[in-house]
């Protein structure tokens, strides 16, 4: 999906023009993928733009940086505020946010120590990740020939850029083979996750999803789906899933910041159920969008309102 340019990006404590947000070609991150990040959505609600589960995303970002021994030049609260400011300054409504912590220009070599740790936060409009029809008609997925990273190679718990080289191989293979998305198996041959999404199967009205030890990211949308499913009266099981379970499941869907809640209509060209989004998937999808769009009360405190542009601009002006 092509980027839609906005006015400002927050970079190392300052709001700078979009085109000036640059790094040196010899920055450590450009050679060794030494960065961690978050993908976050803000939604346009009747009360104005609101960021979905901002605090949980900030907590995971801090955990990712800690795992990779990144000593941050900004506090979690400062980066959190930057997320709010960058949405407001650009006068965005529904949008996507990308906070990024990376090692910059100073030294080169596998040893990352000595390279400065820098932080940027961008926000921009972003549509439906898998296409306009994905949410209503579902998508076709394949079991990838590329395994998900094993837990003693790269930490799946960290949302690190390096992990997504694995995801790129999965995604490219799927697209070249005529699918919309891929699902990886873990090192033991059990279902792990998509190229950038968690996965759920529905079996007899009960949700089944792989546990953390199957090399999945602890998804924040995943957590939200688990909560909503329980509230709708569905049982939830986190358990090891053989790939063939996806062939016989009543329903399958993907969950993540980018895809939100997206039905899967086929796996390896085998129709899921009747090949149409199932009633459980639709119910969870409807419950999810009702909350994030402000159509239902925010009973879990998942939405963080964004201040109006004028207030955000004043806040930026007050910064040293």
C-alpha positions as CSV (number, residue, x, y, z in Angstrom):
1,X,0.0,0.0,0.0
2,X,1.4,3.3,-1.1
3,X,2.2,5.8,1.7
4,X,0.1,8.9,1.9
5,X,2.4,11.9,2.8
6,X,1.4,14.1,5.7
7,X,3.0,17.2,7.1
8,X,5.0,16.3,10.1
9,X,6.9,13.3,11.6
10,X,8.1,13.3,15.2
11,X,11.8,12.5,15.2
12,X,14.1,12.5,18.2
13,X,12.0,15.0,20.1
14,X,11.1,17.4,17.3
15,X,8.3,17.7,14.8
16,X,10.0,17.9,11.4
17,X,8.7,18.0,7.8
18,X,7.9,14.6,6.3
19,X,10.6,14.9,3.6
20,X,13.3,15.8,6.2
21,X,12.8,12.6,8.2
22,X,16.0,10.9,7.1
23,X,18.9,8.7,8.4
24,X,22.4,8.3,7.2
25,X,23.0,5.4,4.8
26,X,25.6,3.9,7.2
27,X,23.2,3.9,10.1
28,X,23.3,0.6,12.0
29,X,19.6,-0.1,11.3
30,X,20.1,0.0,7.5
31,X,22.7,-2.8,7.7
32,X,21.6,-5.1,10.5
33,X,17.8,-4.4,10.9
34,X,18.5,-3.2,14.5
35,X,15.2,-1.7,15.3
36,X,11.9,-2.4,17.1
37,X,8.5,-0.9,16.3
38,X,4.8,-0.9,16.8
39,X,1.9,-0.7,14.4
40,X,-1.1,1.1,15.9
41,X,-4.4,2.4,14.5
42,X,-6.3,5.4,15.4
43,X,-10.0,5.5,14.6
44,X,-12.4,8.3,13.8
45,X,-15.1,8.2,16.6
46,X,-18.0,10.5,17.2
47,X,-15.8,12.3,19.8
48,X,-12.9,12.7,17.5
49,X,-9.8,10.5,16.7
50,X,-8.8,8.0,19.3
51,X,-5.9,5.6,19.4
52,X,-6.6,2.0,20.0
53,X,-4.9,0.4,23.0
54,X,-2.1,3.0,23.0
55,X,-0.8,2.0,26.5
56,X,-0.5,-1.7,25.6
57,X,1.4,-0.8,22.4
58,X,3.8,1.4,24.4
59,X,4.4,-1.4,26.9
60,X,5.2,-3.9,24.2
61,X,7.5,-1.3,22.5
62,X,9.4,-0.9,25.8
63,X,9.7,-4.7,26.2
64,X,11.0,-5.1,22.7
65,X,13.7,-2.4,23.3
66,X,14.6,-4.0,26.6
67,X,15.1,-7.4,25.0
68,X,17.4,-5.9,22.5
69,X,19.3,-3.9,25.1
70,X,18.4,-0.6,23.7
71,X,18.8,2.2,26.2
72,X,16.3,4.8,25.3
73,X,16.9,8.6,25.1
74,X,13.1,9.2,25.7
75,X,10.8,7.8,28.3
76,X,7.7,5.7,27.6
77,X,5.5,8.7,28.5
78,X,7.4,11.0,26.0
79,X,6.9,8.5,23.2
80,X,3.3,8.0,24.1
81,X,2.7,11.8,24.0
82,X,4.5,11.9,20.6
83,X,1.9,9.4,19.3
84,X,-0.9,11.7,20.3
85,X,0.9,14.8,19.0
86,X,1.7,13.5,15.6
87,X,-1.9,12.5,15.0
88,X,-3.2,15.9,16.1
89,X,-0.5,18.1,14.4
90,X,-1.3,16.4,11.1
91,X,-5.0,16.8,11.7
92,X,-5.6,13.1,11.1
93,X,-8.8,11.2,11.9
94,X,-8.6,7.4,11.1
95,X,-4.9,6.7,10.6
96,X,-2.0,4.3,11.2
97,X,0.9,5.1,13.6
98,X,4.4,3.7,13.4
99,X,6.7,4.3,16.4
100,X,10.2,3.2,15.7
101,X,13.2,2.7,17.9
102,X,16.4,2.2,16.0
103,X,20.2,2.3,16.1
104,X,21.6,5.2,14.2
105,X,24.9,6.4,12.7
106,X,28.1,6.1,14.6
107,X,29.7,2.6,14.4
108,X,29.4,-0.2,11.9
109,X,29.7,-3.9,12.7
110,X,27.5,-6.6,14.2
111,X,28.2,-5.2,17.7
112,X,25.4,-2.6,18.1
113,X,26.8,-1.0,21.3
114,X,28.1,2.5,20.5
115,X,25.5,3.3,17.9
116,X,23.0,5.9,19.2
117,X,19.5,4.7,19.9
118,X,17.0,7.0,18.2
119,X,13.2,7.3,18.1
120,X,10.7,8.4,15.5
121,X,6.9,8.4,15.3
122,X,5.0,8.7,12.1
123,X,1.2,8.8,11.5
124,X,-0.5,8.7,8.1
125,X,-3.8,7.6,6.5
126,X,-3.9,3.8,5.7
127,X,-6.7,1.8,4.3
128,X,-7.6,-1.9,4.3
129,X,-4.4,-3.9,4.4
130,X,-5.6,-6.8,2.4
131,X,-7.9,-4.9,0.1
132,X,-11.4,-3.3,0.3
133,X,-13.2,-6.7,0.1
134,X,-11.2,-8.6,2.6
135,X,-13.3,-7.7,5.6
136,X,-16.5,-8.7,3.9
137,X,-15.6,-11.5,1.6
138,X,-12.5,-13.0,3.3
139,X,-9.1,-13.9,1.9
140,X,-7.2,-16.9,0.6
141,X,-4.2,-18.1,2.6
142,X,-1.6,-20.8,2.1
143,X,0.6,-22.7,4.5
144,X,4.0,-21.2,3.8
145,X,7.1,-23.3,3.0
146,X,9.0,-20.9,5.2
147,X,8.9,-21.8,8.9
148,X,8.3,-19.2,11.6
149,X,11.5,-18.3,13.5
150,X,12.3,-20.7,16.3
151,X,12.5,-19.3,19.8
152,X,16.2,-19.8,20.2
153,X,17.1,-17.9,17.0
154,X,15.2,-14.6,17.3
155,X,12.8,-13.6,20.1
156,X,9.2,-13.7,18.8
157,X,8.0,-11.8,21.8
158,X,9.9,-8.7,20.5
159,X,8.3,-6.8,17.6
160,X,11.6,-6.4,15.9
161,X,12.2,-5.4,12.3
162,X,14.6,-8.4,11.8
163,X,11.7,-10.8,12.3
164,X,9.9,-9.4,9.3
165,X,12.5,-10.6,6.9
166,X,11.0,-14.0,7.7
167,X,7.5,-12.5,7.1
168,X,8.6,-11.0,3.8
169,X,9.6,-14.4,2.4
170,X,6.2,-15.8,3.5
171,X,4.2,-12.9,2.0
172,X,6.1,-12.8,-1.3
173,X,5.7,-16.6,-1.8
174,X,2.0,-16.3,-1.1
175,X,1.4,-13.5,-3.6
176,X,3.5,-15.1,-6.3
177,X,1.5,-18.3,-5.8
178,X,-1.8,-16.5,-6.1
179,X,-2.9,-16.1,-2.5
180,X,-3.6,-13.1,-0.4
181,X,-1.7,-14.1,2.7
182,X,0.5,-16.9,4.3
183,X,0.4,-18.8,7.5
184,X,3.7,-20.2,8.9
185,X,4.3,-23.3,10.9
186,X,6.6,-23.3,13.8
187,X,9.9,-25.3,14.0
188,X,7.8,-28.3,15.2
189,X,5.4,-28.2,12.3
190,X,2.5,-26.7,14.2
191,X,0.5,-23.6,13.2
192,X,2.2,-20.4,14.3
193,X,0.9,-17.1,12.7
194,X,0.5,-15.2,9.5
195,X,3.1,-12.9,8.0
196,X,2.0,-10.1,10.2
197,X,-1.2,-11.4,11.9
198,X,-2.3,-13.8,14.6
199,X,-4.7,-16.6,13.5
200,X,-7.9,-18.1,15.0
201,X,-10.0,-21.1,14.1
202,X,-13.6,-21.6,15.1
203,X,-14.6,-25.1,15.9
204,X,-18.2,-25.8,17.2
205,X,-18.5,-22.1,18.2
206,X,-15.3,-22.2,20.2
207,X,-12.2,-20.2,19.3
208,X,-8.9,-22.0,19.1
209,X,-5.6,-20.0,18.7
210,X,-1.9,-21.0,19.0
211,X,-0.3,-20.2,22.3
212,X,2.8,-18.0,22.8
213,X,5.2,-20.9,22.7
214,X,4.4,-21.5,19.0
215,X,6.6,-18.6,18.2
216,X,3.8,-16.0,17.8
217,X,3.8,-12.4,18.6
218,X,1.6,-11.6,21.6
219,X,-0.8,-9.6,19.5
220,X,-2.8,-6.7,21.0
221,X,-5.7,-7.2,18.6
222,X,-5.4,-10.9,19.5
223,X,-5.9,-10.1,23.1
224,X,-8.9,-7.9,22.2
225,X,-10.5,-10.7,20.2
226,X,-10.1,-13.1,23.1
227,X,-11.9,-10.7,25.4
228,X,-14.7,-10.0,22.9
229,X,-15.2,-13.7,22.2
230,X,-15.6,-14.5,25.9
231,X,-18.1,-11.6,26.3
232,X,-20.1,-13.0,23.3
233,X,-20.3,-16.3,25.1
234,X,-17.8,-18.3,23.1
235,X,-15.2,-20.7,24.7
236,X,-11.6,-19.9,24.0
237,X,-8.7,-22.3,23.9
238,X,-5.0,-21.5,23.4
239,X,-3.5,-24.7,22.2
240,X,-1.1,-26.3,19.8
241,X,-2.8,-26.6,16.3
242,X,-1.8,-29.0,13.6
243,X,-2.1,-27.6,10.1
244,X,-4.9,-29.9,9.1
245,X,-7.1,-28.4,11.8
246,X,-7.4,-25.4,9.5
247,X,-8.8,-27.6,6.7
248,X,-11.6,-28.9,8.9
249,X,-12.4,-25.8,11.0
250,X,-15.8,-24.2,10.7
251,X,-14.3,-20.8,10.4
252,X,-10.8,-19.2,10.3
253,X,-9.8,-15.6,10.6
254,X,-6.8,-13.3,11.0
255,X,-6.4,-10.7,13.6
256,X,-3.9,-7.8,13.9
257,X,-3.6,-4.0,13.8
258,X,-3.3,-4.0,10.0
259,X,-5.9,-6.6,9.1
260,X,-8.1,-5.9,12.1
261,X,-10.5,-8.9,12.0
262,X,-10.3,-10.5,8.5
263,X,-12.1,-13.7,7.6
264,X,-10.3,-16.5,5.7
265,X,-12.4,-18.2,3.0
266,X,-9.8,-20.8,2.0
267,X,-6.6,-22.5,3.2
268,X,-4.4,-24.1,0.5
269,X,-7.4,-23.8,-1.8
270,X,-9.6,-25.8,0.5
271,X,-12.8,-23.9,1.4
272,X,-13.2,-23.0,5.0
273,X,-16.8,-24.0,5.9
274,X,-19.0,-22.9,3.1
275,X,-16.3,-20.5,1.8
276,X,-18.0,-17.4,3.3
277,X,-17.3,-15.5,6.5
278,X,-18.9,-17.4,9.4
279,X,-21.3,-16.1,12.0
280,X,-18.8,-16.2,14.9
281,X,-16.2,-14.3,12.8
282,X,-18.8,-11.7,11.8
283,X,-20.0,-11.3,15.4
284,X,-16.5,-10.7,16.7
285,X,-15.7,-8.4,13.8
286,X,-18.9,-6.4,14.5
287,X,-18.1,-6.2,18.2
288,X,-14.6,-5.1,17.5
289,X,-15.5,-2.3,15.1
290,X,-18.4,-1.1,17.3
291,X,-15.8,-0.5,20.1
292,X,-13.0,1.0,18.1
293,X,-15.3,3.4,16.1
294,X,-16.9,4.6,19.3
295,X,-20.3,3.1,18.5
296,X,-20.4,1.2,21.8
297,X,-19.2,2.4,25.2
298,X,-15.4,1.9,25.7
299,X,-16.0,-0.4,28.6
300,X,-12.4,-1.7,28.6
301,X,-10.7,1.7,28.3
302,X,-9.1,0.7,24.9
303,X,-9.4,4.1,23.3
304,X,-7.2,7.1,24.0
305,X,-8.7,10.4,22.7
306,X,-6.4,12.6,20.7
307,X,-6.3,16.3,21.5
308,X,-7.5,18.8,18.9
309,X,-4.8,20.1,16.5
310,X,-4.6,23.5,18.1
311,X,-3.9,22.0,21.5
312,X,-1.3,19.6,20.0
313,X,0.5,22.5,18.2
314,X,0.7,24.5,21.4
315,X,2.1,21.4,23.2
316,X,4.8,21.1,20.6
317,X,5.6,24.8,20.8
318,X,6.1,24.5,24.6
319,X,8.8,21.8,24.2
320,X,12.4,22.8,24.7
